[in-house]
Amino acid sequence: MSGQDTKEQPQLLRYAADLARLYARSKEERRRRADLERRLEQVTSACVGLGRALSSEAAAERLARAAVELLGLERAAVYLLRKERPVLAARFPADASFPDAPALARSDVEALAGEPAQLAGRPWAQLTGGAAAVVPLAGRRRAVGVLCGVGALPLAPEATIERWTLALLAGQAGVVLENLLLEAVRGDRAPPPAAAPGATPLVGRSPVMRQLLALVARLAQVDSPVLVRGETGTGKALVARALHEGGPRARGPFVVVNCGAIPEALVESELFGHEAGAFTGALRQHRGRLEQAQGGTLFLDEVGELPLAAQVKLLTVLEERRFTRVGGEEELVADVRIVSATNRDLEQAVAARAFRADLLYRLNVFSLELPPLRERGADVLTIARALADEVAARYRLPAPALGAEAEARLLAYGWPGNVRELRNVLEKAVILSGGGALDPGLLPAAAVEAPRPAEDEEPASAPEGGSFAEAKERMLERWEVAYLQDLLRRTGGNVARAAREARVDKKHLHRKLRRYGIDAGALRGEGRRRV
């Protein structure tokens, strides 16, 4: 070996050692970056879960679980300040040992001054029976509670990721819990409404509503699936709740799923639940709406919006009364009654292959057609009075009176938005009228004038016999017949044109014509003769 080779060998060894160190450092950096990305995903999922909580108890449970799963604590609990003292709101695991109401005051919590601490002395020791790791939960205005855990909190300066995780969880939880607690206080102080909001659409004495309510009362006693059909705003959700509350499952939960509001990728997880690790972000087991409704009723609103993959699993539930969570193998029993609703023509959706025919057959064991408000005659006045009283009670105004002109406007208008539109109109009218007699000018005017009788026709006279309401109902039916006949004469019997002029859906105009036995073809000839 030459002298030159002897000199170059140590230099090559140094280069090799430097490359090895560089490779190790790069590998460590990649590992740390992967850990950071994984932790960011986990913390984001936990914070989103906190933000979606509908109660302080649910948010506290999610925080305690996240503290154990992400921070490595043995067990954790969340205490919320109620009447100046911390009270146990949640713990994880569920059988973890924590006192329900320790002898702590608000001053003990605020003494932490917003900084987490590893505390072994009193008064914190009594939370766990030993050393306690305590983190204050501060909202925008004040402290709302503490996160307490058994195990060493990552408070050392070098534990950057862990301290960052802890700060994000505690900060998000403090704001969410403060908002939920404030909402609960406002709800407790709010005056009770005169009637349950939304209950009024199910009242009525019109023949079609009496028939519907009688059928709802009968179907409430059985467990068969029911499909509620009707336009938007007619009160399909209220019919579903009446089916639940009027039957043997009334003591069980009533779980609502708006099928059109769930992203397609999450529908199956939302309905059937998922196991931990079933997909990216599934950190823990999730009980779906079907499982949450056990012993009660699952209401599938806008069921026509369900994607086909979820339709297949729902069909299995209806036929076999069993289901599995996404990513799971365990079969669970579905002890639920399924009520669904739609404003779509599902038969047309089946023809377009957007909805499974076999699922429609299973959902449609019983069908309830909820009539639009314009087909309920004098019921609009009953509903309007109840809604007006409800609005007045909510805003502490005197109960408004409906004058003759206001009643006439309410009866003449077509209400394309149904009861939902009526509620919004009356809220504005009651508030602007100041609680006195309802100002008719604040109510919508009819789209077209009432038809005048032909020259050889006598004006309709008030029918004799029966109650005032029944006589009024018959008069309204006569008015509708006269209006429809005049409308079809003027449009040459063209139903589509008549529907556009009357500002109603053609399907409902056809239904009216069938109900009253009006022949549009015969009126087409009459219209030409009159011209």
Secondary structure as GFF3:
##gff-version 3
##sequence-region A 1 531
A	DSSP	alpha_helix	3	52	.	.	.	ID=ss1
A	DSSP	alpha_helix	56	71	.	.	.	ID=ss2
A	DSSP	beta_strand	75	82	.	.	.	ID=ss3
A	DSSP	beta_strand	85	92	.	.	.	ID=ss4
A	DSSP	alpha_helix	106	110	.	.	.	ID=ss5
A	DSSP	beta_strand	117	119	.	.	.	ID=ss6
A	DSSP	alpha_helix	125	128	.	.	.	ID=ss7
A	DSSP	beta_strand	132	138	.	.	.	ID=ss8
A	DSSP	beta_strand	143	150	.	.	.	ID=ss9
A	DSSP	alpha_helix	160	189	.	.	.	ID=ss10
A	DSSP	three_ten_helix	200	202	.	.	.	ID=ss11
A	DSSP	alpha_helix	207	219	.	.	.	ID=ss12
A	DSSP	beta_strand	226	229	.	.	.	ID=ss13
A	DSSP	alpha_helix	236	245	.	.	.	ID=ss14
A	DSSP	beta_strand	254	258	.	.	.	ID=ss15
A	DSSP	three_ten_helix	259	261	.	.	.	ID=ss16
A	DSSP	three_ten_helix	264	266	.	.	.	ID=ss17
A	DSSP	alpha_helix	267	272	.	.	.	ID=ss18
A	DSSP	alpha_helix	289	292	.	.	.	ID=ss19
A	DSSP	beta_strand	297	301	.	.	.	ID=ss20
A	DSSP	three_ten_helix	303	305	.	.	.	ID=ss21
A	DSSP	alpha_helix	308	320	.	.	.	ID=ss22
A	DSSP	beta_strand	322	323	.	.	.	ID=ss23
A	DSSP	beta_strand	332	333	.	.	.	ID=ss24
A	DSSP	beta_strand	337	342	.	.	.	ID=ss25
A	DSSP	alpha_helix	346	351	.	.	.	ID=ss26
A	DSSP	alpha_helix	357	363	.	.	.	ID=ss27
A	DSSP	beta_strand	366	369	.	.	.	ID=ss28
A	DSSP	three_ten_helix	373	375	.	.	.	ID=ss29
A	DSSP	alpha_helix	379	394	.	.	.	ID=ss30
A	DSSP	alpha_helix	404	412	.	.	.	ID=ss31
A	DSSP	alpha_helix	418	433	.	.	.	ID=ss32
A	DSSP	three_ten_helix	440	442	.	.	.	ID=ss33
A	DSSP	alpha_helix	468	490	.	.	.	ID=ss34
A	DSSP	alpha_helix	495	502	.	.	.	ID=ss35
A	DSSP	alpha_helix	506	516	.	.	.	ID=ss36
A	DSSP	alpha_helix	520	530	.	.	.	ID=ss37
###
